[in-house]
Amino acid sequence: MALVYKDFSEDASDEFWCAGDNQLFLTPYVWGDSRRCGIAWTEVDKIFFPCRLPSEDDEAVTHFLLGVLDLNQKKIDVYDSIYSEPYEAGMNYMQMYARMIPHLLKFSQFDKNHKSFGNVFNKFDIQWQRSPHQTGSTDCGAFLIKFAELLMIGKDVQQFQPEDIKDFRKELAANLWAHGEWKRNSGYDTPPENVGDDYESENETFCPKEL
């Protein structure tokens, strides 16, 4: 999103979305043609996307939060383990999605393929949702995963107790180990990374303020 947004304007034409990098990065997500998004958006009502806020001073300090794009309500719900209301860095980042996605959907003729989206392509509203707050300075990523897990099964994120995050980390580690064993025993190979994949960073991740 950040790579495309730097060249985006509110009057972006179809030619903008057909350009090489823009078509490579974003349009495959809408139609389920991306390795990391194998289901077309036309088949669902909500899209979950993790966000890693960029560092303003190129240091390692950053923060993870969860965005949930609601196609029916035309809004983006934000679940943040530090902030329960909008703040400058988080809002600036979410604005990329709120401004660009309606244009992308219009270009993709999304309204003709989604059962309840309609034909209004205004900027999505952004709403910060109440969620449990972390007490450790490096827990934002684990909280993001837990938020997504609870929301995907229709549960309220506030049911999760922050003190349970240590047990959840152990659960994640066990699941990753089991998945690695399955890959080793089945002979499955992870597909090669595509242009735009962001797996190469070796920076440590911390949250943007002391807790």
N, C-alpha and C positions, 0 to 999 in steps of 0.2 A: 504493500500500500504506500509506504513512504517513498519508494522509488518512483512510482507513478504520480503521486500527489504533487511532487515538486514541479511537474509540467502541466498540472491540471488547472483548468479555469472553469468558472460556472457556465460558460457558453461552449463547453467542449463539444465538438462535432463528432459525427460518426467516424471521421477519419482519425480522430485521436484514439478511439478504441480499437481501430484496426491496425494501428502502428505496431511494429514488431514486438517491443518489450511489453507494451500494455496488453496486447492480445495474448502474449505468452504468460504473463503473470496473473491476470485477473479473469478474463473470459472463460478459461477452462474450469475455474471454480464454479461459475454459475451453471454450467452444463454437466458438471460431474466428470470432466475429462482430466482432472488433475490427480496425480498419484496421491496427494494428501487430502483430496476431497472427491471420493468416488461416487457420490450421490448428487444428482442434479438438485439445485435449489428449488426447482419447480415441484419437487416431490415432498417438500417439507415446509413447515411453518416457521421454524426457528433455526438460526445458524449460531453456533458457538464458536467464538474465536478468542484465543489467548492473546494478550497484548503485552509486549515488553517495552516500557517507556524508554525512549532514547535518553542518553545522558547529555546534558547541555554543555558540559566541559570536557567531554571525551574521557572521563574517568570511568571506573568500573561501577560506580554507584548507579543503580537503576531499580526498577520496580515492576512486578508483574500484576496484572489485573485481568478480569474476565469480562468480555463483552458478549451480549446475547442479542442478536439481530432478530426482532420480531417482525416478520413480513406482513402479518395481518394487521397489527397495530401500528405499523410503520414507525417503530421506535427502536432504540438501542438501550437495553438495560445494562448497567455496569455494576459488577460485584467486586468490591475492593476490600481487602483485609486490613487496610489502614484508615481509609477515608470513607465516611458515610454520606458525603455531599461533594459536589463538584469542586475541583481545585484546578489551578491553571495548567499544570503539566498534563494531568490526566485528561482534562477537557480538550486541550489543544490536540492531543493525539486522537481522541475519539471523534473529533470534528472531521478528520480525514474520511472516516467511514460514513459519517452522517451526510457529508456533502457528495462524495464520489459514488456511493453505491446506487442512489436513485438514478443517476446518469447512466451508470453501467447497466442497470435493469431496463431502462428505457431503450438503450441501444440494442439490448438482447431481446426486445419485444417480449419481456417477461410477463406482461399482463395477459398475453394471449395463451400462455402455457401454465399459469398458476391458478388454481381453482378459486382463490379468494383474495388475491392481492389488489385487484381493481386496476384502474388506469391513472392513478394520481402518483406523480413522481416528485413530490416535494422532499425537501431535506428531512431526514429522520430526526425525531426528537431524541434527546439523550437524557436518561433518567438514572441517577445513582440510587441503588437499592441498599436497604439496610442489610448488613451481613456481620458475622462474627469478626472480631478484631484479633489480630495476631499479637502475641507478646514477645516473640523472638524476632530478632532483626533479619533473619534469613528465611522466614517461613512463607513469604508471599507466594512462591511458586507452588508449594504444597497446598496452600489454601485455595489457589486457583483451581487445581485439579479436583479438590474436594467439592468446591462449589459446582463445577461442571458435573461431577458424578451425581450429586444430590438433585440438581435441576433436571438432569436427563431422566431420572426415575420419578419426577414429579413431587419431590420433597422440598420443604422450606429450608433454605441454607441456615437459617437461624436455629435450627434444631441441633446443629453441630456445635460442640463445646470446644473452645480454643485449646483447653488443656489436653484434648485428645489428639492433638496434631502429632505428638511424638509416636503414638501408636499407629497413626495413619502413615507416617513415614516408614515405619517398619513394614506395614502392609504393602506399600508401594515397592519397597526393596524386594520383598518376597515375590511379588507378582512379576517384577522385572527379571528376577533370577529364573522363575518358572518359564517365562517367555523365552529367555535365552536358551534354556534347556530344550524347550520345544523346537526352537530353530535349529539347534545343534543336532537333535535326534531326527528331525524331519528332513534336514538338508536344505531348508528354505534359506534363500539369500535375499537380503534387503536390496531393493532396486537402487541403482546409483542415484546420487543427488542431482537435482535439476538446477538450472540457472535460477537464482533467486532464493534458494533454500538457505536458511540461516542457522546452520548447525555447527559452523566452524569456530564460533567465538569461544575463546578460552578465558574471557573475563569472569571474575567472580561476581556474583550477584548479591547485592545488599539492598535494603530498603532506604528510601530517601530521607528518613529522619530517625533520630534516636527514639527508642521505645522505652 
